[in-house]
Amino acid sequence: MRVEIWSDIACPWCYVGKARFEKGLAGFAHRDEVEVVHRSFELDPGRAKGDIEQVVDMLAQKYGRTPEQARGMEANVAANAQAEGLGYRVEGRDHGSTFDIHRLLHLAKARGRQDELLTRVYRANFAEERSVFDDAVLADLAVEAGLDADEARAVLADPEAYADDVRADEREAAEFGANAVPFFVLDRRYGISGGQPAEVFAQALEQAWKDRQVPGLTQVGGDAAACDVDGSCEVPQQEAADQRV
């Protein structure tokens, strides 16, 4: 069975959703027969390379909030990340174009190291004081993930390397009607939107395994936290209510 996950490095709910999916997968009896493929999705595709700003400043400007309110938005996501055992820095994170990161992830996919690189890039972006919008940092992360340093640097230096693969992933997301990430597709039959609880992923894996011969795409789970195409990363009303209890 194949699980495809559309996500963006800039999306905090993709970071959280990956951890929750992996928890659901860990308890799945057929987990060793599941192939996980990460696919590209840019929340800010119009942002130029080198156009980098602090996340808190970006959020304040985008939503018309004060810096303190923007920090509160980040603190809410941080609480969700920490509940999954993930590190999350509220202050000092950068926001920029993720296109080059997606290109590098396609190199990692070709070399069988995609999940290793994605995990390291997420951790660097959300939990560590390392800017993933710096080519030198990306090259170091690629080496940590088991890629060849020279090959990684060559991909980063060539703006067309794996660019078609990134765009193909994004076209396919649009064909599925995915306008927010994370977006999970199980065997091209079940779709799951947002960073759902691990239990939802476990249920979907069981159902997809049972119905492997049934065609079509079925949505599983209700609303869950996600980042949509305009870069909005909101917590659904019910989840926000649960957090206030």
C-alpha positions as CSV (number, residue, x, y, z in Angstrom):
1,M,0.0,0.0,0.0
2,R,1.2,3.5,-0.8
3,V,0.7,6.6,1.3
4,E,1.4,9.9,-0.5
5,I,1.7,13.0,1.7
6,W,1.6,16.5,0.2
7,S,3.2,19.0,2.5
8,D,5.4,22.1,2.8
9,I,8.4,22.8,5.0
10,A,6.9,26.1,6.0
11,C,3.7,24.5,7.3
12,P,3.7,23.8,11.1
13,W,0.7,21.4,10.8
14,C,2.7,19.4,8.3
15,Y,5.4,19.0,10.9
16,V,2.9,18.0,13.5
17,G,0.8,15.9,11.1
18,K,3.9,13.8,10.1
19,A,4.5,12.9,13.7
20,R,0.8,12.0,14.2
21,F,0.7,9.9,11.0
22,E,3.8,8.0,12.1
23,K,2.2,7.2,15.4
24,G,-0.8,5.8,13.6
25,L,1.4,3.9,11.2
26,A,3.5,2.4,14.1
27,G,0.5,0.5,15.4
28,F,-0.6,-0.8,11.9
29,A,-0.1,-4.5,11.6
30,H,0.9,-4.2,7.9
31,R,3.2,-1.2,8.4
32,D,6.1,-3.0,6.7
33,E,4.1,-3.2,3.5
34,V,3.4,0.5,3.4
35,E,5.4,2.8,1.1
36,V,5.4,6.4,2.2
37,V,6.1,9.0,-0.5
38,H,6.4,12.7,0.3
39,R,5.2,15.2,-2.4
40,S,5.7,18.9,-2.9
41,F,3.3,21.7,-2.1
42,E,4.3,25.4,-1.7
43,L,2.2,27.6,0.5
44,D,4.0,30.7,-0.8
45,P,4.9,29.9,-4.4
46,G,5.3,33.5,-5.4
47,R,8.0,34.3,-2.9
48,A,11.4,34.8,-4.5
49,K,14.5,33.0,-3.4
50,G,16.3,35.2,-0.9
51,D,13.1,37.0,0.2
52,I,13.3,36.0,3.9
53,E,11.6,37.4,6.9
54,Q,10.9,36.4,10.5
55,V,7.8,34.2,10.9
56,V,6.3,36.4,13.6
57,D,6.7,39.5,11.4
58,M,5.1,37.7,8.5
59,L,2.1,36.5,10.6
60,A,1.5,40.0,12.1
61,Q,1.5,41.6,8.6
62,K,-0.5,38.8,7.0
63,Y,-3.3,38.7,9.5
64,G,-3.2,42.3,10.7
65,R,-2.1,41.3,14.2
66,T,0.3,42.8,16.7
67,P,3.6,41.0,17.1
68,E,2.4,39.8,20.5
69,Q,-0.7,38.3,19.0
70,A,1.4,36.6,16.3
71,R,3.6,35.1,19.0
72,G,0.4,33.8,20.6
73,M,-0.5,32.1,17.3
74,E,2.9,30.5,17.2
75,A,2.7,29.5,20.9
76,N,-0.6,27.6,20.1
77,V,1.1,25.6,17.4
78,A,4.1,25.0,19.7
79,A,1.8,23.5,22.3
80,N,0.5,21.0,19.7
81,A,4.0,20.2,18.5
82,Q,5.3,19.6,22.0
83,A,2.3,17.3,22.8
84,E,3.7,15.1,20.0
85,G,7.2,15.2,21.5
86,L,8.5,17.7,18.9
87,G,10.6,20.8,19.5
88,Y,9.2,24.1,18.4
89,R,10.8,27.6,18.6
90,V,8.2,30.4,18.8
91,E,10.9,33.2,18.2
92,G,13.6,33.5,15.7
93,R,12.3,31.3,12.8
94,D,12.7,32.4,9.2
95,H,10.1,32.3,6.5
96,G,11.0,32.1,2.8
97,S,10.7,30.2,-0.5
98,T,10.6,26.4,-0.1
99,F,11.0,25.6,-3.8
100,D,14.7,24.7,-3.5
101,I,14.0,22.5,-0.4
102,H,11.4,20.6,-2.4
103,R,13.9,20.1,-5.3
104,L,16.4,18.8,-2.8
105,L,13.8,16.4,-1.4
106,H,13.3,15.0,-4.9
107,L,17.0,14.2,-5.1
108,A,16.7,12.5,-1.7
109,K,13.7,10.5,-3.0
110,A,15.8,9.4,-6.0
111,R,18.5,8.2,-3.6
112,G,16.2,6.5,-1.1
113,R,16.7,9.1,1.6
114,Q,13.6,11.3,1.4
115,D,12.1,10.7,4.8
116,E,15.6,11.1,6.4
117,L,16.0,14.5,4.8
118,L,12.5,15.7,5.4
119,T,12.8,14.8,9.1
120,R,16.0,16.8,9.4
121,V,14.7,19.8,7.5
122,Y,11.6,20.0,9.7
123,R,13.6,19.7,12.8
124,A,16.0,22.4,11.6
125,N,13.2,24.8,10.6
126,F,10.9,24.4,13.7
127,A,13.1,23.3,16.5
128,E,16.7,24.4,15.9
129,E,18.5,27.7,15.3
130,R,19.3,26.8,11.7
131,S,17.7,28.6,8.7
132,V,16.6,26.1,6.0
133,F,16.6,29.0,3.5
134,D,20.4,29.0,3.5
135,D,22.0,26.8,0.8
136,A,24.9,25.9,3.1
137,V,22.6,24.7,5.8
138,L,20.6,22.7,3.3
139,A,23.7,21.0,2.0
140,D,24.7,20.1,5.6
141,L,21.3,18.7,6.3
142,A,21.5,16.6,3.0
143,V,24.8,15.1,4.2
144,E,23.3,14.4,7.6
145,A,20.5,12.5,5.8
146,G,23.0,10.4,3.9
147,L,23.3,12.3,0.6
148,D,26.5,13.2,-1.2
149,A,27.5,16.7,-0.5
150,D,28.7,17.6,-4.0
151,E,25.5,16.2,-5.5
152,A,23.3,18.2,-3.1
153,R,25.2,21.4,-3.8
154,A,24.9,20.8,-7.6
155,V,21.2,20.5,-7.3
156,L,20.9,23.6,-5.2
157,A,23.1,25.5,-7.7
158,D,20.9,24.5,-10.7
159,P,17.4,26.0,-10.4
160,E,16.0,23.6,-13.0
161,A,17.2,20.4,-11.2
162,Y,14.1,18.5,-10.2
163,A,12.0,21.6,-10.8
164,D,9.7,19.7,-13.1
165,D,9.1,17.1,-10.4
166,V,8.1,19.7,-7.9
167,R,5.7,21.3,-10.3
168,A,4.2,17.8,-11.2
169,D,3.5,17.2,-7.6
170,E,1.8,20.5,-7.3
171,R,-0.3,19.9,-10.4
172,E,-1.4,16.6,-9.0
173,A,-2.4,18.2,-5.7
174,A,-4.6,20.6,-7.6
175,E,-6.2,17.7,-9.6
176,F,-7.1,16.1,-6.3
177,G,-8.6,19.3,-5.1
178,A,-6.1,19.7,-2.3
179,N,-6.0,23.4,-1.3
180,A,-4.4,22.9,2.1
181,V,-1.7,20.8,3.6
182,P,-0.9,18.3,5.0
183,F,-2.9,16.2,2.6
184,F,-2.6,12.4,2.8
185,V,-3.7,10.0,0.0
186,L,-3.8,6.3,0.8
187,D,-3.6,4.0,-2.2
188,R,-5.3,6.6,-4.3
189,R,-8.6,5.8,-2.5
190,Y,-8.7,7.6,0.8
191,G,-7.9,11.3,1.4
192,I,-7.1,12.8,4.8
193,S,-6.8,16.6,5.2
194,G,-4.9,18.3,8.0
195,G,-3.0,17.1,11.0
196,Q,-5.5,14.6,12.3
197,P,-5.1,12.7,15.5
198,A,-3.1,9.4,15.2
199,E,-6.3,7.4,15.7
200,V,-7.7,8.8,12.5
201,F,-4.7,7.7,10.6
202,A,-4.8,4.3,12.2
203,Q,-8.4,3.9,11.2
204,A,-7.8,5.1,7.6
205,L,-4.9,2.7,7.2
206,E,-7.0,-0.2,8.4
207,Q,-9.9,0.8,6.1
208,A,-7.6,1.3,3.0
209,W,-6.0,-2.1,3.6
210,K,-9.4,-3.8,3.8
211,D,-10.7,-2.1,0.7
212,R,-7.7,-2.3,-1.5
213,Q,-9.7,-3.3,-4.6
214,V,-12.3,-0.5,-4.3
215,P,-11.7,2.4,-6.8
216,G,-12.2,6.1,-6.1
217,L,-11.1,8.6,-3.4
218,T,-12.9,8.7,0.0
219,Q,-12.4,11.5,2.5
220,V,-11.6,10.3,6.0
221,G,-11.8,12.4,9.2
222,G,-13.4,15.8,9.7
223,D,-11.8,19.2,9.9
224,A,-8.3,19.3,11.3
225,A,-5.5,21.9,11.5
226,A,-3.9,22.6,8.2
227,C,-2.2,25.4,6.2
228,D,-4.1,26.4,3.1
229,V,-2.9,27.9,-0.2
230,D,-3.0,31.5,1.1
231,G,-0.6,30.5,3.9
232,S,-3.3,30.5,6.6
233,C,-2.5,28.0,9.4
234,E,-5.6,28.0,11.6
235,V,-6.8,25.6,14.3
236,P,-10.3,24.3,13.6
237,Q,-12.9,25.6,16.1
238,Q,-13.4,22.3,17.9
239,E,-9.7,21.7,18.3
240,A,-9.2,25.2,19.6
241,A,-12.1,24.6,22.1
242,D,-10.5,21.4,23.2
243,Q,-7.2,23.2,23.9
244,R,-9.0,25.7,26.2
245,V,-10.5,23.0,28.3
